[in-house]
């Protein structure tokens, strides 16, 4: 991995850290490629039971595309007469990142330490659970630079805040603070900025120690139900519950409950 993204796996927890604090963790080409590779590695590794997406520094989680680099690419594209290369980042980077985070068969926690704008907002929404510093803020940003939605935000944002509020936030970009983000459902938990890192690790590690097969089934069930009928969702619940009930983790959990012990899950 490039130094712009740090990747570490410890005791079943993969920690992905955006590491360009001097640039507010803006996404240049090197960072986008490294984040894609890290997210895909975490999703594919059976030894990883949970993922923590975080960022270095205290000002920004990720402010989205590195506009300085982007402007340079636009000028080169204008000279060459083709913008195919400069606008391919959605296909080559953003889409694979969101697919890896949202589609991982394991819980993904985002620790939002500061500004999350544009694709940074989109990547936070691709996580299953967002712990947010009380100093953090969110901004869709796209319309402000004459662009449309990417990084999955056209799919995730309306599912989190509702279609009407999503349209408002996309058409009229503005910064929303931690409390408003919580009220909208964007933030699942707000903590003091000084406590964010420790709290995020605590939550993510707790998930890594939990019934990961059940978590994967919950992610699948929620995603399926959003685009299917009640009857189809009921059938999917039956299928997934049958699978979960046959797992070793379920037997371990029931036996631990009877014995009044803490279960030690195997992920099988």
C-alpha positions in Angstrom: 0.0 0.0 0.0 1.1 3.6 -0.6 2.0 5.8 2.4 -1.2 7.8 1.6 -3.3 4.9 2.9 -2.2 2.8 5.8 -3.5 -0.8 6.2 -3.1 -3.0 9.2 -4.8 -6.2 10.3 -4.7 -7.1 14.0 -6.9 -9.7 15.8 -9.4 -9.9 13.1 -9.8 -6.1 12.7 -8.6 -4.4 9.5 -7.8 -0.7 10.0 -7.7 1.4 6.8 -6.4 4.9 7.5 -6.4 7.7 4.9 -3.1 9.4 5.5 -2.8 12.8 3.8 -3.7 15.0 6.7 -1.7 17.9 5.2 -4.1 17.8 2.3 -7.2 17.1 4.4 -7.0 13.5 3.1 -8.0 14.6 -0.4 -8.1 11.8 -2.9 -5.2 12.1 -5.4 -4.6 9.2 -7.8 -2.2 7.4 -5.6 -4.6 7.6 -2.6 -7.6 6.4 -4.6 -5.7 3.4 -5.9 -4.3 2.5 -2.5 -7.8 2.9 -0.8 -9.3 0.7 -3.5 -6.7 -2.0 -2.9 -7.0 -1.8 0.9 -10.8 -2.0 0.8 -10.7 -5.0 -1.6 -8.1 -6.7 0.5 -10.1 -6.3 3.7 -13.3 -7.6 2.0 -11.6 -10.6 0.6 -9.6 -11.7 3.6 -11.4 -14.3 5.7 -9.1 -13.5 8.6 -10.6 -10.0 8.7 -13.8 -10.1 10.7 -14.5 -6.3 10.8 -13.2 -3.2 9.1 -12.4 0.3 10.5 -12.2 3.1 8.0 -10.5 6.2 9.6 -8.3 9.1 8.7 -5.2 10.8 10.0 -5.3 14.3 11.5 -8.0 16.2 13.2 -9.4 18.5 10.4 -10.7 16.1 7.9 -11.9 12.6 7.3 -11.7 13.1 3.5 -12.6 16.2 1.5 -13.1 14.1 -1.7 -11.3 14.5 -5.0 -8.0 16.4 -4.9 -9.0 19.3 -7.0 -5.5 20.6 -7.7 -4.6 17.3 -9.3 -8.0 17.2 -11.0 -7.6 20.6 -12.6 -4.2 19.6 -14.0 -5.8 16.5 -15.5 -8.6 18.6 -17.0 -6.1 21.0 -18.7 -4.2 18.0 -20.1 -7.4 16.5 -21.3 -8.5 19.7 -23.0 -5.2 19.9 -24.8 -5.5 16.3 -26.0 -9.1 16.7 -26.9 -10.4 13.8 -24.7 -11.6 13.8 -21.1 -12.0 10.0 -20.9 -8.9 9.5 -18.8 -9.5 12.2 -16.2 -13.2 11.3 -15.6 -12.5 7.5 -15.4 -11.8 7.7 -11.7 -15.4 6.9 -10.8 -15.2 3.6 -12.7 -11.6 2.8 -11.8 -11.5 3.9 -8.1 -14.7 5.1 -6.5 -17.1 2.3 -7.6 -14.7 -0.5 -6.6 -14.1 1.2 -3.2 -17.8 1.5 -2.5 -18.5 -2.1 -3.7 -15.8 -3.4 -1.4 -17.0 -1.5 1.7 -20.7 -1.8 1.2 -20.6 -5.4 -0.1 -18.1 -6.8 2.4 -19.5 -9.8 4.2 -18.4 -8.2 7.5 -19.3 -5.0 9.4 -17.5 -1.8 8.3 -17.2 1.1 10.8 -16.3 4.6 9.7 -14.7 6.9 12.2 -15.3 10.4 10.9 -12.9 12.8 12.6 -13.5 16.0 10.6 -14.9 17.2 7.3 -16.4 14.5 5.0 -17.1 16.0 1.7 -17.9 14.7 -1.8 -16.5 11.2 -2.2 -15.4 11.3 1.5 -19.1 11.6 2.4 -19.9 8.8 0.0 -17.3 6.5 1.5 -18.6 7.2 5.0 -22.1 6.3 3.9 -20.8 3.0 2.4 -19.9 1.9 5.9 -22.5 0.1 8.1 -21.9 2.3 11.2 -20.6 5.8 11.5 -19.0 7.1 14.7 -18.6 10.9 14.4 -16.5 13.4 16.3 -18.5 16.3 17.7 -16.4 18.6 15.5 -17.1 16.7 12.2 -19.2 17.9 9.3 -20.6 16.5 6.1 -21.1 18.1 2.7 -22.2 16.6 -0.6 -20.2 19.2 -2.5 -20.8 17.8 -6.0 -23.1 20.5 -7.4 -20.7 23.2 -6.0 -18.2 22.2 -8.6 -20.7 21.5 -11.3 -20.6 17.7 -10.9 -23.2 15.0 -10.2 -23.2 12.4 -7.5 -20.7 9.6 -7.3 -19.1 7.3 -4.7 -22.5 5.6 -4.3 -24.1 8.6 -2.7 -27.1 8.6 -5.1 -27.9 5.2 -3.7 -26.8 5.5 0.0 -27.9 9.0 0.9 -31.6 8.7 0.1 -31.7 5.4 1.9 -30.3 7.0 5.0 -32.0 10.4 5.1 -35.0 9.9 2.6 -35.3 11.0 -1.0 -36.5 14.6 -0.2 -33.6 15.4 2.2 -31.2 13.7 -0.1 -32.3 16.0 -3.0 -32.0 19.0 -0.7 -28.5 18.1 0.3 -27.4 17.4 -3.2 -29.0 20.3 -5.0 -28.0 22.9 -2.3 -24.6 21.7 -0.9 -23.9 22.9 2.6 -22.0 21.7 5.7 -24.1 19.9 8.2 -22.6 19.5 11.7 -22.4 16.4 13.8 -25.7 16.9 15.6 -27.7 17.5 12.4 -26.0 14.5 10.9 -27.1 12.5 13.8 -30.7 13.8 13.6 -30.7 12.9 9.9 -29.4 9.4 10.5 -26.0 10.0 8.8 -24.2 9.7 12.2 -25.0 6.7 14.3 -23.0 8.0 17.3 -21.4 11.3 18.3 -18.4 11.3 20.6 -16.0 14.1 21.8 -13.2 14.5 19.2 -10.6 13.5 21.7 -12.3 10.2 22.3 -13.1 9.3 18.7 -10.1 7.0 18.0 -10.5 4.9 21.1 -14.2 4.6 20.8 -14.1 3.6 17.2 -11.5 0.9 17.9 -13.6 -0.3 20.8 -16.7 -0.6 18.6 -15.0 -2.1 15.6 -13.1 -4.6 17.7 -16.3 -5.6 19.5 -17.8 -6.3 16.1 -14.7 -8.3 15.1 -15.3 -10.5 18.2 -19.0 -10.9 17.5 -21.0 -13.4 15.3 -19.6 -12.3 12.0 -21.7 -14.7 10.0 -24.8 -13.2 11.5 -23.5 -9.7 10.7 -22.9 -10.7 7.1 -26.4 -12.1 6.9 -27.9 -8.9 8.4 -26.1 -6.8 5.8 -27.4 -9.0 3.0 -30.9 -9.0 4.4 -31.0 -5.2 4.8 -29.7 -4.6 1.3 -32.0 -7.1 -0.3 -35.1 -5.8 1.5 -34.5 -2.2 0.2 -35.2 -3.3 -3.4 -37.6 -6.2 -3.0 -41.2 -6.8 -1.9 -42.3 -7.8 1.6 -43.0 -11.3 0.4 -39.5 -11.6 -1.2 -37.9 -10.1 1.9 -39.7 -12.7 4.1 -38.4 -15.5 1.9 -34.8 -14.1 2.1 -35.1 -13.9 5.9 -36.1 -17.6 5.9 -33.1 -18.5 3.8 -30.6 -16.5 5.8 -32.0 -17.5 9.2 -31.9 -21.2 8.2 -28.2 -20.7 7.3 -27.5 -18.8 10.5 -29.2 -21.4 12.6 -27.0 -24.1 11.2 -23.8 -22.3 12.1 -21.4 -23.1 14.9 -21.7 -19.6 16.1 -25.4 -20.0 16.8 -24.8 -23.2 18.9 -21.9 -21.4 20.7 -24.2 -18.4 21.5 -27.1 -20.5 22.8 -24.8 -22.6 24.9 -23.1 -19.6 26.3 -26.4 -18.0 27.1 -27.5 -21.1 29.0 -24.2 -21.3 30.9 -24.2 -17.5 31.5 -20.9 -17.1 29.8 -19.5 -14.8 27.2 -19.5 -16.5 23.8 -16.3 -16.9 21.8 -17.4 -16.9 18.2 -15.5 -18.8 15.4 -17.0 -17.1 12.4 -18.4 -20.5 11.1 
